[in-house]
Amino acid sequence: MKIHNVAQGSEAWHALRSNHFTASEAPAMMGASKQMKRTELLHAKKTGLDRDVSWWVQKNLFDKGHEAEALARLILEGRMGEDLFPVVGTEGDLLASLDGCTILGDVLFEHKMRNEQLAADVRADTLDPHYYWQLEQQLLVSGAEKVIFVCSDGTEENFVSMEYTPVPGRAATLVAGWKQFQADLQDFTPAEVVPEAVGKTPESLPALRIEVTGMVTASNLEQFKAHSLAVFGSINTELETDQDFADAEKAVKWCSDVEERLEAAKQHALSQTESIDALFRTIDEIGAEARAKRLMLDKWVKARKLSIREDIVMDAAKALQIHIDQINASLGGKARMPAVPADFAGVIKGKKTISSLRDSADSELARAKIAASQVGDSIRSNLASLGELAAD
């Protein structure tokens, strides 16, 4: 590990981070972060706006978290009988900012602010990927034997810790992950950032006015009808974007409200007269049009959402197959890749927006590509050994 004399949070530290793949970014790269999507990390690295989106900056903006870390370090030093030093180090293009490291570099310290779920996980001696990918990179960069992972608020009574040692295979997966990320980064085109779509209703209809005294004495029903039918006809049914879906779903509710208002107007008129056929036929006609538009839009929303989901799953599956075909081509016909499992349909379940659907599928695609590349590397290594050791 090459040690850099920079303070965490300083301008020099940010500049160093911008040219490396950092341990704090490893969970996002692996699609396991609770704070950043993989596509967001790609966008940050491509545009150079890492400082604006990095949760590391957020962490350093909070004095409470900084103070808790410093207090927890003192507590751990007392228990270990050994000093711990914050270190920023690199190994190749990988970087790790260590909350603490022993003088011999064999033990690391990593601190996270206390929350009950994390504290329970630490007591159970288990961590989810959101945490362990960062630790794996810290161990890989530093060459240390273990990390003492602490969850605390800086006090003895709320201090829990566990020892994390490298898990066989994870470091290789991490390296393969960064290799795939670098390849994806070269081809990545930042998408325009758009605000979350908020549906808007179609044009408001004028108030329907009806006065009856045994006959219709005053009504703007014909004008209301013409205006209503024009608005219904202008409602967009070509659904492609999140905004289109949001508008359509809002229009479904709006059409339902129109139906209810027409029924209320009809009942109000009915209370004043026995029967006015023309009035009721016109109201029924407008109401039927609102109902038809509502049902059609509702059907289109569901059908188009299903179609987009299917397209995203199929596109991801095709991209994975292309990657596997490229690996097979590199093997020169001497071997073929086994099947690489990928659950694209499973990872998009429960996702509501198009952007979240694509991000989930892309993250699963990256995971599967990483796994496929590792298998391909193993096959190439085995073929090379076979050619060397069994040439005859």
KELUM-149107 format. One line per 3 residues: number of its first residue (from 1); their letters; for each residue x, y, z of C-alpha. Coordinates in Angstrom, 3 decimals. Layout:
NUM) A) X:Y:Z; ... .
END
This chain:
1) MKI) 0.000:0.000:0.000; 1.195:3.467:-0.886; 0.347:5.887:1.937 .
4) HNV) -0.684:9.446:1.029; -0.206:12.344:3.409; -3.678:13.841:2.942 .
7) AQG) -6.393:14.545:5.510; -9.784:12.982:4.901; -12.190:15.682:3.707 .
10) SEA) -9.432:17.987:2.402; -9.124:19.289:-1.162; -6.096:17.047:-1.709 .
13) WHA) -8.098:14.047:-0.507; -10.943:14.826:-2.920; -8.475:15.230:-5.787 .
16) LRS) -6.879:11.860:-4.935; -10.286:10.160:-4.771; -11.295:11.490:-8.174 .
19) NHF) -8.479:9.486:-9.798; -9.099:6.214:-7.959; -11.832:3.694:-7.232 .
22) TAS) -12.509:4.074:-3.509; -13.499:1.577:-0.829; -16.534:3.659:0.106 .
25) EAP) -17.726:3.385:-3.509; -17.248:-0.395:-3.666; -20.773:-1.259:-2.397 .
28) AMM) -22.357:1.003:-5.050; -20.113:-0.485:-7.742; -21.299:-3.953:-6.710 .
31) GAS) -24.935:-2.789:-6.754; -25.237:-3.345:-2.987; -25.270:0.206:-1.595 .
34) KQM) -28.213:1.542:0.373; -27.160:5.102:-0.416; -26.161:5.190:-4.085 .
37) KRT) -27.227:3.308:-7.197; -24.605:1.853:-9.506; -25.778:4.118:-12.340 .
40) ELL) -25.412:7.129:-10.030; -21.803:6.146:-9.352; -21.171:5.757:-13.083 .
43) HAK) -22.639:9.229:-13.608; -20.501:10.701:-10.822; -17.272:9.165:-12.123 .
46) KTG) -18.024:10.094:-15.750; -18.917:13.715:-15.026; -16.362:14.319:-12.281 .
49) LDR) -19.107:15.371:-9.854; -18.100:12.737:-7.318; -17.841:15.273:-4.504 .
52) DVS) -21.432:16.397:-4.982; -22.933:12.911:-4.749; -20.519:11.103:-2.448 .
55) WWV) -21.874:10.005:0.915; -18.308:10.378:2.224; -18.700:14.151:1.949 .
58) QKN) -22.024:13.907:3.704; -20.393:11.946:6.491; -17.690:14.566:6.975 .
61) LFD) -20.239:17.388:7.039; -21.725:15.984:10.231; -19.631:16.875:13.262 .
64) KGH) -21.540:14.383:15.374; -20.397:11.450:13.244; -16.822:12.738:13.177 .
67) EAE) -16.774:13.121:16.950; -18.287:9.663:17.520; -15.613:8.108:15.315 .
70) ALA) -12.811:9.846:17.248; -14.283:8.799:20.617; -14.789:5.219:19.426 .
73) RLI) -11.163:5.099:18.292; -10.036:6.042:21.816; -12.257:3.340:23.323 .
76) LEG) -10.884:0.700:20.952; -7.288:1.808:21.554; -7.876:1.353:25.287 .
79) RMG) -9.216:-2.144:24.772; -6.434:-3.129:22.366; -3.615:-1.401:24.244 .
82) EDL) -2.410:-0.115:20.896; -2.628:3.159:18.950; -4.676:3.470:15.761 .
85) FPV) -3.793:5.965:13.039; -6.112:7.266:10.275; -4.546:6.388:6.913 .
88) VGT) -5.296:7.097:3.260; -3.651:4.528:0.994; -3.751:3.261:-2.570 .
91) EGD) -2.867:0.058:-4.376; -2.930:0.578:-8.130; -6.185:2.339:-8.992 .
94) LLA) -7.886:1.286:-5.735; -8.037:3.635:-2.738; -9.014:3.120:0.907 .
97) SLD) -9.499:5.788:3.559; -8.992:3.977:6.862; -10.522:5.270:10.100 .
100) GCT) -7.627:3.608:11.894; -4.647:1.309:11.354; -2.101:-0.208:13.759 .
103) ILG) 1.543:0.779:13.441; 2.334:-2.638:11.918; -0.613:-2.347:9.510 .
106) DVL) -2.064:-5.732:10.456; -5.326:-4.495:12.054; -7.735:-1.842:10.712 .
109) FEH) -10.527:0.117:12.386; -13.764:1.089:10.621; -16.514:3.047:12.379 .
112) KMR) -20.175:3.500:11.523; -22.727:5.590:13.396; -24.964:3.475:15.554 .
115) NEQ) -28.375:2.328:14.487; -30.243:-0.551:16.088; -30.335:-2.810:13.037 .
118) LAA) -26.614:-2.463:12.392; -25.845:-2.973:16.093; -27.899:-6.186:16.047 .
121) DVR) -26.030:-7.400:12.949; -22.663:-6.678:14.567; -23.688:-8.555:17.722 .
124) ADT) -24.682:-11.472:15.468; -21.253:-11.246:13.785; -22.745:-10.681:10.337 .
127) LDP) -22.714:-7.807:7.865; -24.691:-7.228:4.695; -22.971:-6.343:1.377 .
130) HYY) -23.552:-2.617:1.929; -20.780:-2.827:4.537; -18.561:-5.781:3.712 .
133) WQL) -17.528:-4.692:0.204; -15.946:-1.576:1.702; -14.080:-3.722:4.247 .
136) EQQ) -12.898:-6.145:1.563; -11.360:-3.284:-0.394; -9.725:-1.855:2.734 .
139) LLV) -8.126:-5.237:3.426; -7.119:-5.697:-0.205; -5.470:-2.265:-0.440 .
142) SGA) -3.776:-2.361:2.979; -2.809:-6.023:3.146; -4.075:-6.111:6.736 .
145) EKV) -5.237:-9.316:8.390; -8.546:-8.050:9.744; -10.821:-5.074:10.350 .
148) IFV) -12.367:-4.308:13.723; -15.767:-3.009:12.640; -17.359:-0.728:15.249 .
151) CSD) -20.917:0.567:15.479; -21.287:3.247:18.140; -22.299:6.770:19.109 .
154) GTE) -18.935:7.334:20.765; -19.931:6.033:24.192; -18.900:2.850:26.015 .
157) ENF) -22.497:1.762:26.658; -23.449:1.968:22.967; -20.237:0.474:21.587 .
160) VSM) -20.460:-2.849:19.733; -17.778:-4.384:17.530; -16.865:-7.448:15.505 .
163) EYT) -13.800:-8.723:13.671; -14.022:-9.023:9.902; -11.469:-11.105:7.999 .
166) PVP) -11.262:-11.551:4.216; -13.816:-14.017:2.864; -12.311:-16.344:0.201 .
169) GRA) -13.363:-15.306:-3.279; -14.706:-11.870:-2.391; -11.500:-9.971:-3.179 .
172) ATL) -11.334:-11.582:-6.628; -14.982:-10.711:-7.216; -14.306:-7.143:-6.103 .
175) VAG) -11.384:-6.775:-8.534; -13.476:-8.264:-11.341; -16.259:-5.871:-10.365 .
178) WKQ) -14.034:-2.819:-10.741; -12.747:-4.179:-14.063; -16.318:-4.458:-15.342 .
181) FQA) -17.171:-1.034:-13.903; -14.235:0.501:-15.772; -15.451:-1.094:-19.005 .
184) DLQ) -18.989:0.174:-18.384; -17.627:3.627:-17.532; -15.950:3.945:-20.931 .
187) DFT) -19.272:3.328:-22.704; -21.441:5.236:-20.218; -23.355:8.267:-21.464 .
190) PAE) -24.793:10.369:-18.622; -28.544:10.659:-18.961; -30.315:13.945:-18.430 .
193) VVP) -31.434:14.223:-14.826; -35.180:14.815:-14.748; -37.343:15.383:-11.679 .
196) EAV) -39.717:12.662:-10.592; -42.820:12.702:-12.768; -45.921:14.154:-11.114 .
199) GKT) -49.152:13.544:-12.963; -51.373:16.435:-14.026; -55.058:16.234:-14.831 .
202) PES) -56.435:17.182:-18.242; -57.970:20.629:-18.717; -60.568:21.486:-16.087 .
205) LPA) -64.144:21.315:-17.332; -66.515:24.226:-16.769; -69.081:23.907:-14.002 .
208) LRI) -72.196:22.124:-15.269; -75.270:24.320:-14.649; -78.798:22.874:-14.844 .
211) EVT) -82.041:24.504:-13.678; -85.378:22.745:-14.110; -89.011:23.500:-13.302 .
214) GMV) -90.691:20.604:-15.034; -88.822:21.631:-18.141; -85.271:22.712:-18.731 .
217) TAS) -85.292:26.461:-18.161; -81.544:27.078:-18.363; -78.634:24.854:-19.328 .
220) NLE) -75.194:25.083:-20.941; -75.259:21.349:-21.521; -74.540:21.426:-25.274 .
223) QFK) -71.530:23.699:-24.800; -70.408:21.539:-21.846; -70.712:18.429:-24.009 .
226) AHS) -68.682:19.871:-26.884; -65.950:21.078:-24.535; -65.882:17.790:-22.598 .
229) LAV) -65.553:15.630:-25.708; -62.727:17.834:-26.960; -60.837:17.425:-23.679 .
232) FGS) -61.376:13.644:-23.709; -60.039:13.497:-27.246; -56.900:15.444:-26.289 .
235) INT) -55.829:13.019:-23.559; -52.540:11.331:-24.509; -52.686:7.543:-24.876 .
238) ELE) -49.155:7.086:-26.273; -47.336:6.027:-23.113; -43.530:6.042:-23.222 .
241) TDQ) -42.051:8.117:-20.380; -42.556:8.308:-16.624; -44.344:11.628:-17.224 .
244) DFA) -46.748:9.950:-19.704; -47.561:7.232:-17.157; -47.985:9.759:-14.342 .
247) DAE) -50.338:11.884:-16.509; -52.333:8.829:-17.606; -52.781:7.558:-14.046 .
250) KAV) -53.889:11.042:-12.986; -56.310:11.169:-15.934; -57.858:7.852:-14.844 .
253) KWC) -58.727:9.403:-11.480; -59.895:12.595:-13.189; -62.264:10.684:-15.506 .
256) SDV) -63.670:8.878:-12.492; -64.299:12.247:-10.815; -66.073:13.506:-13.959 .
259) EER) -68.363:10.466:-13.889; -69.239:11.125:-10.255; -69.953:14.819:-10.920 .
262) LEA) -72.215:13.976:-13.851; -74.131:11.435:-11.793; -74.540:14.000:-9.024 .
265) AKQ) -75.842:16.593:-11.533; -78.232:14.019:-12.923; -79.574:13.138:-9.480 .
268) HAL) -79.930:16.844:-8.649; -81.995:17.393:-11.801; -84.021:14.258:-11.116 .
271) SQT) -84.985:15.624:-7.722; -86.606:18.597:-9.464; -88.560:16.834:-12.200 .
274) ESI) -89.988:13.468:-13.097; -88.305:12.920:-16.449; -86.364:14.964:-18.959 .
277) DAL) -85.120:12.416:-21.475; -82.903:14.685:-23.534; -81.114:15.998:-20.470 .
280) FRT) -80.408:12.549:-19.101; -79.369:11.114:-22.476; -76.789:13.856:-22.901 .
283) IDE) -75.439:13.432:-19.379; -75.296:9.673:-19.870; -73.406:10.161:-23.147 .
286) IGA) -70.762:12.377:-21.503; -70.505:10.010:-18.557; -70.090:7.001:-20.863 .
289) EAR) -67.282:8.796:-22.709; -65.514:9.576:-19.413; -65.894:5.956:-18.310 .
292) AKR) -64.634:4.599:-21.643; -61.600:6.878:-21.544; -60.872:5.909:-17.943 .
295) LML) -61.072:2.176:-18.635; -58.989:2.471:-21.811; -56.291:4.537:-20.079 .
298) DKW) -56.180:2.158:-17.120; -55.782:-0.786:-19.490; -53.094:1.008:-21.518 .
301) VKA) -51.119:1.950:-18.399; -50.998:-1.652:-17.209; -50.242:-3.085:-20.663 .
304) RKL) -47.521:-0.535:-21.463; -45.843:-0.970:-18.065; -45.758:-4.737:-18.633 .
307) SIR) -44.332:-4.221:-22.129; -41.569:-1.924:-20.853; -40.680:-4.398:-18.092 .
310) EDI) -40.440:-7.191:-20.651; -38.250:-5.042:-22.930; -35.872:-4.192:-20.066 .
313) VMD) -35.546:-7.857:-19.064; -34.992:-9.008:-22.656; -32.432:-6.257:-23.380 .
316) AAK) -30.461:-7.179:-20.250; -30.553:-10.877:-21.147; -29.300:-10.086:-24.676 .
319) ALQ) -26.466:-7.939:-23.291; -25.397:-10.769:-20.986; -25.451:-13.260:-23.858 .
322) IHI) -23.273:-10.932:-25.976; -20.783:-10.744:-23.094; -20.738:-14.561:-22.791 .
325) DQI) -20.344:-14.938:-26.569; -17.322:-12.609:-26.437; -15.754:-14.750:-23.711 .
328) NAS) -16.443:-17.909:-25.736; -14.764:-16.303:-28.753; -11.682:-15.561:-26.635 .
331) LGG) -11.426:-19.267:-25.751; -10.716:-20.137:-29.390; -13.143:-23.039:-29.536 .
334) KAR) -11.212:-25.040:-26.925; -13.932:-24.684:-24.323; -17.326:-23.084:-23.810 .
337) MPA) -18.790:-21.069:-20.981; -21.338:-22.715:-18.688; -24.668:-21.022:-18.075 .
340) VPA) -24.414:-17.881:-15.942; -27.579:-17.385:-13.846; -29.183:-13.935:-13.811 .
343) DFA) -32.596:-13.055:-12.363; -33.534:-9.898:-14.273; -37.260:-10.425:-13.740 .
346) GVI) -36.754:-10.934:-10.020; -34.673:-7.815:-9.387; -37.213:-5.470:-11.011 .
349) KGK) -40.138:-6.732:-8.931; -41.644:-3.962:-6.845; -39.918:-1.181:-8.806 .
352) KTI) -42.278:1.598:-9.885; -40.386:4.022:-12.140; -38.683:3.348:-15.453 .
355) SSL) -35.377:4.633:-14.078; -35.498:2.276:-11.070; -36.420:-0.651:-13.350 .
358) RDS) -33.435:0.014:-15.588; -31.049:0.597:-12.700; -32.020:-2.710:-11.061 .
361) ADS) -31.649:-4.611:-14.334; -28.318:-2.903:-15.096; -26.970:-3.754:-11.635 .
364) ELA) -27.954:-7.413:-12.064; -26.398:-7.380:-15.544; -23.136:-6.038:-14.089 .
367) RAK) -23.176:-8.720:-11.377; -23.710:-11.465:-13.954; -20.993:-10.049:-16.252 .
370) IAA) -18.562:-10.009:-13.318; -19.391:-13.648:-12.521; -19.043:-14.632:-16.202 .
373) SQV) -15.691:-12.862:-16.519; -14.365:-14.683:-13.465; -15.433:-18.032:-14.938 .
376) GDS) -13.810:-17.080:-18.256; -10.556:-16.156:-16.506; -10.555:-19.531:-14.733 .
379) IRS) -11.134:-21.404:-18.000; -8.324:-19.503:-19.738; -5.999:-20.242:-16.810 .
382) NLA) -6.907:-23.934:-16.914; -6.397:-24.086:-20.687; -2.992:-22.467:-20.317 .
385) SLG) -2.036:-25.026:-17.631; -3.308:-27.874:-19.783; -1.263:-26.662:-22.744 .
388) ELA) 1.859:-26.356:-20.588; 1.585:-29.499:-18.488; -0.019:-31.878:-20.947 .
391) AD) 1.466:-30.702:-24.233; 1.851:-34.299:-25.462 .
END
